[in-house]
């Protein structure tokens, strides 16, 4: 913690805990590699889909549920459009920045 005086006001500053960003970082990392890991072997004992589970009188998760969660339920990143111009385009290049962080200004 640090105490500083800012325009006559005494302020106490402290660094935030790293727990929340660390958990978010590991969650994103795990989900990024989710589609390359194998499905657990125990999933082979599950009914193939909901119709098969219902016909057997079983409740709970199915192989189809496990596959959907394992391969499709994860963080989706939005695609960014490139804001660059073709060299033979006559439009004003100042409207479409193409370098550095300027392309993320709209975000």
Helices and strands as residue ranges (DSSP letters): E 2-6, E 9-13, H 19-32, G 34-36, G 41-45, H 50-55, H 63-71, G 93-95, G 100-104
